[in-house]
Amino acid sequence: MPTYTFLVFYKIRPLSPEEEERARREWSEILEKWPSRIRLTGIFDHAWGTSYNGFMVIECEDFGEYVKFWKWFKDQIRWYVIETRTVIGIRR
């Protein structure tokens, strides 16, 4: 079974200090609920050379699992993440 790798670039809207605290709290909750079949292998705070604030590296073996995960995940972060761009690769 192939391993899919997802580079997910994200852009965060400006947040007030209260919103930053809410986003941090909710991120901790998201990580606690993170599906075991979806591996978060890296979170990067900057994406120099792009207009994005950072990116994540996610891996899984089942593309359908990722699609289900992404719907759930996007619903959690859409209030402060205004844009994402995903690059998908298959590991050789």
C-alpha positions as CSV (number, residue, x, y, z in Angstrom):
1,M,0.0,0.0,0.0
2,P,1.5,3.4,-0.9
3,T,2.2,6.1,1.6
4,Y,0.6,9.4,0.8
5,T,2.4,12.6,2.0
6,F,0.5,15.9,2.2
7,L,2.2,19.2,2.5
8,V,-0.5,21.5,3.8
9,F,0.3,25.2,3.5
10,Y,-1.8,27.5,5.7
11,K,-2.6,31.2,6.0
12,I,-3.8,32.5,9.3
13,R,-5.8,35.7,9.6
14,P,-4.7,38.3,12.2
15,L,-5.8,37.3,15.6
16,S,-6.5,39.2,18.8
17,P,-4.7,38.0,22.0
18,E,-8.0,36.3,23.1
19,E,-8.3,34.6,19.7
20,E,-4.7,33.4,19.8
21,E,-5.5,31.8,23.2
22,R,-8.6,30.2,21.8
23,A,-6.7,28.9,18.8
24,R,-4.0,27.4,21.0
25,R,-6.5,25.8,23.3
26,E,-8.5,24.3,20.4
27,W,-5.2,23.1,18.7
28,S,-4.4,21.1,21.9
29,E,-7.9,19.6,21.7
30,I,-7.5,18.7,18.0
31,L,-4.2,16.9,18.8
32,E,-5.9,14.9,21.5
33,K,-8.6,13.8,19.0
34,W,-6.1,13.3,16.1
35,P,-6.9,10.0,14.3
36,S,-4.2,7.4,14.8
37,R,-4.1,6.4,11.1
38,I,-3.2,10.0,10.1
39,R,0.4,10.8,11.0
40,L,1.3,14.5,11.7
41,T,5.1,14.3,11.0
42,G,5.9,18.0,11.2
43,I,4.5,21.5,11.8
44,F,6.5,24.4,10.4
45,D,5.9,28.0,11.5
46,H,7.2,29.7,8.4
47,A,7.0,29.0,4.7
48,W,9.6,31.5,3.3
49,G,9.2,32.2,-0.4
50,T,5.4,31.9,-0.2
51,S,2.5,34.0,1.1
52,Y,1.7,31.3,3.7
53,N,2.3,31.5,7.5
54,G,3.5,27.9,7.7
55,F,2.9,24.3,6.7
56,M,2.3,20.8,8.0
57,V,3.5,17.4,6.8
58,I,0.9,14.7,7.1
59,E,1.2,11.0,6.0
60,C,-1.2,8.1,5.7
61,E,-1.7,4.9,3.7
62,D,-5.4,5.3,2.8
63,F,-6.4,8.4,0.8
64,G,-10.0,7.9,1.7
65,E,-9.1,8.2,5.4
66,Y,-7.3,11.4,4.7
67,V,-10.4,12.8,2.9
68,K,-12.6,12.0,5.9
69,F,-10.0,13.5,8.3
70,W,-9.6,16.7,6.2
71,K,-13.3,17.5,6.3
72,W,-13.3,17.1,10.1
73,F,-10.0,19.0,10.5
74,K,-11.0,21.9,8.2
75,D,-14.2,22.3,10.2
76,Q,-12.2,22.8,13.4
77,I,-9.8,25.5,12.0
78,R,-11.8,27.4,9.4
79,W,-12.6,30.3,11.8
80,Y,-8.9,31.4,11.8
81,V,-7.2,29.6,8.9
82,I,-8.3,31.6,5.9
83,E,-6.5,29.6,3.2
84,T,-4.8,26.3,2.6
85,R,-3.0,24.8,-0.3
86,T,-2.2,21.1,-0.3
87,V,0.5,19.3,-2.3
88,I,0.1,15.5,-2.4
89,G,2.9,13.0,-3.1
90,I,3.3,9.3,-3.0
91,R,6.4,7.9,-1.4
92,R,8.5,5.6,-3.5
